[in-house]
Amino acid sequence: MGLYSERWEVLTTKLDEMIAQYLLLRQENKELKGKVEGLSELLEKKELHLHQLEKEVEGMKVAAALSGDDTRRATARAEVNKMLREVEQCIALLND
């Protein structure tokens, strides 16, 4: 019975090690999921902020163009007309 007893001891020791490793990995997985969720939220906020800044820059370009010479005014009018067409397209899509 000594041989079976030794094998049983080795088997239970390895099983205990595997369970301990599983519990550690499970905790690490939980932490990583939390980090992923936090980073996803941060990314979404940053993308929203970037979009707002891009809109602000476009507004500044239009304002700068309107306050400039005739060439700039023409460029600004073209930009405004482009924006109006985009808005009209959006409205048309919403009406469908």
C-alpha positions in Angstrom: 0.0 0.0 0.0 3.0 2.3 0.3 3.2 2.9 -3.5 -0.5 3.8 -3.8 -0.2 6.0 -0.7 2.7 7.9 -2.3 0.9 8.3 -5.6 -2.2 9.5 -3.8 -0.1 12.1 -1.9 1.6 13.3 -5.1 -1.8 13.5 -6.8 -3.5 15.5 -4.0 -0.5 17.8 -3.8 -0.6 18.6 -7.5 -4.4 19.0 -7.3 -4.0 21.5 -4.4 -1.4 23.4 -6.5 -3.7 23.5 -9.5 -6.6 24.8 -7.4 -4.4 27.5 -5.9 -3.2 28.5 -9.3 -6.8 28.5 -10.6 -7.9 30.8 -7.8 -5.1 33.2 -8.5 -5.8 33.2 -12.2 -9.5 33.8 -11.5 -8.7 36.8 -9.4 -6.3 38.2 -12.0 -9.0 37.7 -14.7 -11.5 39.7 -12.6 -9.0 42.5 -12.1 -8.1 42.6 -15.8 -11.8 42.7 -16.7 -12.2 45.7 -14.4 -9.3 47.4 -16.1 -10.7 46.7 -19.5 -14.1 48.2 -18.5 -12.4 51.3 -17.0 -10.3 51.8 -20.1 -13.3 51.3 -22.4 -15.1 54.1 -20.5 -12.1 56.3 -20.6 -11.7 55.7 -24.4 -15.4 56.6 -24.9 -15.0 59.8 -23.0 -11.8 60.7 -24.9 -13.5 60.0 -28.2 -16.4 62.2 -27.3 -14.1 65.0 -26.2 -12.1 64.7 -29.4 -15.3 64.9 -31.5 -16.3 68.1 -29.6 -12.9 69.6 -30.1 -13.1 68.8 -33.9 -16.4 70.6 -34.0 -14.9 73.5 -32.2 -12.0 73.6 -34.6 -14.4 73.6 -37.6 -16.3 76.5 -36.0 -13.1 78.4 -35.6 -12.1 77.8 -39.2 -15.4 79.1 -40.4 -15.2 82.1 -38.1 -11.7 82.9 -39.2 -12.7 82.5 -42.8 -15.6 84.8 -42.5 -13.5 87.5 -40.9 -10.9 87.3 -43.7 -10.6 88.4 -47.3 -13.0 87.5 -50.2 -11.2 84.2 -50.9 -11.6 83.1 -47.3 -15.2 84.1 -47.3 -15.8 82.0 -50.4 -14.1 79.1 -48.8 -16.2 79.6 -45.6 -19.4 79.8 -47.6 -18.5 76.6 -49.4 -17.9 74.9 -46.0 -21.2 76.2 -44.6 -23.0 75.0 -47.7 -21.3 71.6 -47.3 -22.4 71.4 -43.7 -26.0 72.4 -44.6 -26.1 69.6 -47.2 -25.0 67.1 -44.6 -27.7 68.3 -42.2 -30.3 68.1 -45.0 -29.1 64.5 -45.7 -29.4 63.6 -42.1 -32.9 65.0 -41.9 -33.9 63.1 -45.1 -32.6 59.9 -43.6 -34.6 60.5 -40.4 -37.7 61.1 -42.4 -37.4 57.7 -44.3 
